[in-house]
Amino acid sequence: MTSGNGVAIIGAGIVGTALAFRLAQRGEAVTLFDAGAPGELGPSRGNAGHIAASDIFPLSHPGIAFEALGMLAKSDGPLKIDPRYLPTLAPWLATFLRTGSGKHFEAATRAISILCDGTVAATERLFADAGIPDRFRKVPALYVYDSPASLDAARAGWGRKAAAGHASTFVEQNRLRELEPALSHAFAGGVLSHHWGQVSDPKAVVDGLFEAARGHGAVFRQARVEEITPSEAGVVVRAAGRDQTFSRVVVAAGIRSGDFAARLGEKLPVTAEGGYNVTYPSPFIAVNHPLVFADHGMVSTSLRPGLRIGGWAEYAGPDAPFRPAYHDRIARIAKRFFPRLDPRDEIRWAGKRPSMPDSTPVLSRSIVDPRLFYATGHGHYGLTWSARTAEIMTALMDGDEAAAAPFSIRRFNR
């Protein structure tokens, strides 16, 4: 069942373009589909630009239920759930909460670690091969904490990360001021996470990978994919009313990936997690590290477009409108974090991340048809894991099932 022509990739975000480049580079005939320009419609162009190699734990962890209640109670808290969406979200939440304990937490941590452990080196290889090495640099991230108590509470997690090979250094308050003079003096201390990096501009990375893929012969069709249908002749992709038949198809369609899986008879519990940020083109302050505000669910990065500040997690459904009030709150918080920040000409962005309840993406061959594949559900870490995803997916498509075993869609279809 290998008839048809070439490989189709549904979705031209960071994951789709990275995979398109790797497949085209080795001589595959690749057609990339997206309803918008590469990197435009999903979260790829608006992320924080971090290569967060030390983030090896799932978002759900022991005690998360009580923490979540506290976050929901705060208007400026990082978690938002629309009560009207709760009945739909309930099964996803049940799996999310189960992930936070025992063997489920450990299994997710092991899978995520496979992606994280080599991601800095894989990103360097990908960018070098695509001709965009200047769009990435290694730099430690600086996690900052509001109080000595919150910093102490984080020690066990940082100790486990260090044992797994992700070194870090605790930073006293005075040293924090030396490292980041523009940062508010209210923070009690921080942690430098050394196994980290950042890009210069997330959208420019997608553009660079896309152009590199085209340079190796990849074709782009700007059209919304309506249907994917396995047939004897191959896998038929219908887009804008036109059918094309391919030997293999990869679904990397972000928050819409679950819709394709459902129509094929598979369960893929990817949900839309809203995120918000504000970018300041002329902040008139210097920020030297990728920053993580550990007690606020927010991050900040100096990027080519400006100083970007944002984060949060909003669960309201894939078609729910974004809330301008959340941008207002982030802008107010930004001024607290950086008292000398110049807020003029701010650029506001919101997008929806494809998030899995166990924080682990699905990198998998379909159960329904061996010519169908999934590469989706990266949540906050699409950029971080894109290079490793491309490596794992190419191995899987070559028949190495073991390479992708921890990420199989079968874990949701037993």
N, C-alpha and C positions, 0 to 999 in steps of 0.2 A: 504494500500500500504506500508506495513512494512516488506515485505519479504526480502530475502537476508541475508547476514551474516556479522554482525558487522558494524563498521564505518571505512570509508577510509578518510584519510586526505592527500590532495595533496599539498605537500610543507613541507620540514623539516627545515625551518628557525626558528627563535625565536618564532613566533606566532604559527606555526604548532606544534612544540615540546612542548610548554607550554600547548596547548589544548590537545595534545595526552596524556600528563601526567595526566591532570585532568580527562579526560574521562577513561583512563585505571585505574586510582586510584579508581574509583568508580565501576569498574568491567566490563566496556565496552570492547569488543573485537576490538582493534584498529589496523589498518594497515596504516603505514605511508609511503608515496611514495615521492621519490625525485630522480632526475637524478644524483645528486652528494651525497657525504657524508653529514650528517646533518650539516647545517650552513655553508657549503662551497661555494655554487654557488651564493647565494644572498648577500644582504648587512649585514646580521646578524653578520658575523665574523669581519667586519671591522668598526663597528660603534664606536662612542666615549665613550660608556659605561655609559652614563648619564641616570638617572631616573628623567626626567625633569618635575616634578609634577606641577610646577607653570606656565608652558607654555600653557595657556588656550585659547589663541587667534589663529585664523587661520592665515596662512602666508600672505594671502591677507587682506589688511586693507585700510582704507581711505588714499588716496594719494599714493597708491602702484604703480600706473602707472608711475608717475613722478620719483619715487624712482628707479623703474626698468630701466628706460631710463638712469639714472645716473650710475647705476651699469653696464649696458651694454657698456657704453662709456669708462669704465676703463679696462685696460688689466688685472689688478689684482682684478677687481670687483668680487663679489661672484655669479653673475648670468651670465650664458652663454646660448645662443640660437643659434643653427645652422640655418641660414636663409633657407636652403634647407628643413628643417623640419617644417617650419612655416605653410604651408598649412595644413599639417596633425594635427598640434598642435592647430590650430586656434579655433576649438570648445571648446577644453579644456581651452584655455586661456580666452575665452569669459566668461565661467562659473567662472573661477578663479577671473577675474576682478569684476564680479557681486557680488561675495562673499565678496568683500571688503567694502561693503556699506550697510547701513540700516538694514532691517530685515534679510537679508541673513547673514551678519556678526554676528548679535546677535544669530541667529539660530545655526550657526557653533560654536560659543563660548559656547553656552549651551551644545551642544553635546560633544564637546571636554572636557568641565569641568566635565562631568559625568565620563570620563575616568581618568582625572587628579586627581580629588578630593580624590580618595581612592587608588591611584596607589602605594604610598610608602608602605602603610599597606598591600595591596594586594601582592606586590612584596615580602615583608617579609614572608607572609604566604606561598606563592608559593615556595620560596627557602627553607623555613624550612621543608615543607612537602616533598620536593624532596630530602632532605638531603644535601643541599648545602648552608646553611645559611652564611657560611664564605665568600661567593662570592659577598656579598652585604654589603654596609655600608651607613648609613645616614651621609650626609655631605652637608653643604651649597654650592651652586654654587656661583661663583663670576663673575658677569658681569662687564666688563671694557669698558670704553668709551674714545674716542680720545680727546674730547674737553668738556669744561663746557657746551657749547651749546647743544651738543648731549645728555649729561647727563640730562640737564634740559628738553629737548624734551621728554625724556623717563619717566618723573615723573608721568604724567597722567596715563600711562599704569600700572606703578607699584602701583599707588594708587588704581586703579581698581582691580588689583590682590590682594592687601591687603584686600580690602573690601570683596572679595570672599573667604578669609581665607588663602591666601598665603602670609605670612608675609615676609618682607624684611627690610634691613637696608642700608641706603646710607653711602658710605665710602669716606672720603676725600683722597686726593692724598697721604698725608703722611701716613695715615693708610693703604692705598693700598700697600705701600712699606713694611710695617711691616707684612702684611698678606702674601705677595708673593715677597720675596726679589729678586728672579731671574727674575722678570718681568721688562721689560723696564720702565724707569722712564718717558717716554713720555706720558703715559696715565694720563688723567686729574682726574679721579675718578672712582668709581664703585658702584655696588649694590650687597649686599649679599642676595641671595634668599634662605631662610631657609628651604622651603619645597622641598627638593631635595635629591638625593642619587646617588651612582655610584656603578658599579660592578668592580670586579678585572680584568676580562677578558671576553669580550662578547662571544667569541668562547667557552670558558670553561663553560659559562652558558648554551649555547645550548647543549653542550656535557653532562652536568649534568642533564638537563631536559630529554634528550633523554635516558640516562641510567636509570633514574628513571622511565620513561614510560616503558622501556623494563623490568624493574624489576617487573612491574605489568602486564606483559604479552603482551605488544604492540609488533608488528612485523614490521620490516622495509624492504621495497623492494627498492633497488637502481635501479630504472628504470624510464625512461621518460614516463610520462602519455601522451598517444596520443589522447584519446577520452574518454568522459564521456557520457553515453547514458542511459536515463531512460527507464525502461521496466516494464512489469507486474511483473516479478520475483524480481525486485529490481533495483538498479542503477549499470550499468555495467561500470567498469573501465578497459580500455585497456591500458596496459603498456608493452612495448617491445614485442608486438604481442600476448600477453596473456590476456585473459579476466577473470575478477573476478567480482562477483556480491555482492553488499553490501546493507544493509538496509538503510544506509545514507552515504552521501559523503559531505565533507567540502573542498571547494577550498580555499587554503591558499598559492597560487602559486606566490605571489609577482607580478612582472611586467607581467607575463604570464596569470594572472587571467582573464584579459579582453578577451583574446583569447577564453578561455573556455566559458565565458558568451556569447560571440558573436555567437559561434557555437550552443549554446542552445537557441538563440533568445532573449537574454537580453542585455541591454546596461549597461556597467560597465566602466566608463571613467577613468581607471587607466593608468597613463603614466609612462614612465621610466625617472627618475630624477637621473642623474649621480652625484656621489660624489667622492671626492679624499681625501686621507690623507697620511701622512708620520709618521712612528713610529721610535723613536730613542731608541734603546735598552739600551744604556749607555749614557744618556744625561749629566750626571755629574752636574745636577742642581736638586733642590727639587721644586716641584710644589704641593701645599697643598690642593687646591680646584679644582673641575671641573671648568674650565674657559670658559667663553663665550665672544668672542671679538665682541661686539655688533655692531660696525661700519664696520665689515669686513665679516660677515657671516661665521665665523670660530669658532672652539672650540678647547680646549686642555684638556687632562686628563692624569694623571699618572696611568698607568695600569701595570699589571704584565709583559706584553711584552715590556713595555717601555713607554716613553712619546709620546703620539699620538696627532698630530696636523692636523686639516683638516676641511672640510666642503664643501661649494659651492653647486651650483645647476646648472646642465648642462642638457639642453633639446636638444637632437639630435637623439632620436629614440632608441628603445630597442636593435638594433643590431649595432649601431654606435661604432666604435673603440674608446678607450680611448686615451687621448692626453698626452703624456709624458711631454709636455711643462707646463701643469698645475701643475704637481708635482714639476717641477723646480721652478715655481713661489711660490708655498706653502713653499718650502724649504727656499727660500729667505725671505719670510715674517716671517717664524719661527725664523730666526736669528734676525730679527728686534724686534720681540716680546720678545725673550730671548737672549740677547747679549752674554751670557756666555754658550750657548748651544753647546755641542759637537755633530757635525752632522755625525760622523763616523758610518758606518754600518747601515745606514738608511734603513727602509723597506717601500716600496711604495705599496699602495693598491688603487684600484678604484672599485666601485660597483654601481649598479643602484637600487634606491629606488622606491617602488611602491607608487606613489603619486596621490592623488585625488585633483580635482580643488577646493574643499571646505575644504581641509585639514582634512577631517573627514573620517575615514575608513568605509568600508561597512562590517557590522556584521549583516548578514541577512539570512533569508530563501529565497530561490529562488521563483520567481513568476511562473516559468515554472513548477516546481515539488516540493512539500513540503518536499521531502526527500533530496533535495540539499540545501547546505548552502554555504555562502561566509564569509571569515574572511581575509580581504585583504585591501590594500590601506593605510597603516599606515605611509607612507612617512618617515620622520626623526625619528619617535617615535615608531618603532616596539618594541624595548626593553622596553621603558617607559610604553607602554600600553599593553604589552603582558599578564601580570598577570590579569589585568582587562578584557582584551579581553577573556581570558579563562573562567572567571567567567560569563561574559555576554553570551558567546556562549553556555556554558553548560545550563544556564537558558533557553535560547531560544530553544535549542534542547529538553528540557523538556516540552516545550509548553508555556513558559512565553514570549509571543510576545511583551508585553509592555517593557520588559527589554532591548530590542534591537530596539525599535521603532525609536529613533533618528538616527539610523545608517542603516536604511533600503535601499535596492537597489531600492525601489519604487520611491525614490526622483529623479531618473534619467530615470524612465520608465513610465511617466504619459502621 
